[in-house]
Amino acid sequence: MISKILSTLALKLLTEKVIIKITLSCAGYLVKKTDNKLDNELLETIKSALE
């Protein structure tokens, strides 16, 4: 019963928008930790394409 509730909740919460926001947040964190400027530009291009 608990597994059914958790799976239903996960399906409701893990929509495409939520997955994109989580992925962009993680990518943004990783980009800030590097000194390379190319990944900063690439992340901005990806953000504008997905939003």
C-alpha positions as CSV (number, residue, x, y, z in Angstrom):
1,M,0.0,0.0,0.0
2,I,2.8,2.4,0.9
3,S,4.6,1.6,-2.3
4,K,1.5,2.4,-4.4
5,I,1.2,5.7,-2.6
6,L,4.9,6.5,-3.1
7,S,4.8,5.6,-6.8
8,T,1.7,7.7,-7.4
9,L,3.3,10.6,-5.6
10,A,6.5,10.2,-7.6
11,L,4.6,10.2,-10.9
12,K,2.8,13.4,-9.9
13,L,5.9,15.2,-8.7
14,L,8.3,14.1,-11.5
15,T,6.8,16.0,-14.4
16,E,8.9,17.1,-17.3
17,K,9.2,20.7,-15.9
18,V,10.4,19.4,-12.5
19,I,13.0,17.1,-14.1
20,I,14.3,20.0,-16.3
21,K,14.6,22.4,-13.3
22,I,16.4,19.8,-11.2
23,T,18.8,19.0,-14.1
24,L,19.5,22.7,-14.8
25,S,20.1,23.3,-11.1
26,C,22.6,20.5,-10.9
27,A,24.3,21.6,-14.1
28,G,24.5,25.2,-12.9
29,Y,26.1,24.1,-9.7
30,L,28.7,22.1,-11.6
31,V,29.4,24.9,-14.1
32,K,30.1,27.4,-11.3
33,K,32.7,25.0,-9.9
34,T,34.8,25.1,-13.1
35,D,37.0,27.9,-14.5
36,N,36.1,27.1,-18.1
37,K,34.0,29.7,-19.9
38,L,32.7,27.4,-22.6
39,D,30.5,25.4,-20.3
40,N,29.0,28.7,-19.0
41,E,28.0,29.7,-22.5
42,L,26.7,26.2,-23.3
43,L,24.5,26.1,-20.1
44,E,23.0,29.5,-21.0
45,T,22.1,28.2,-24.5
46,I,20.6,25.0,-23.1
47,K,18.6,27.1,-20.5
48,S,17.2,29.3,-23.2
49,A,16.3,26.4,-25.4
50,L,14.4,24.5,-22.6
51,E,12.5,27.5,-21.1
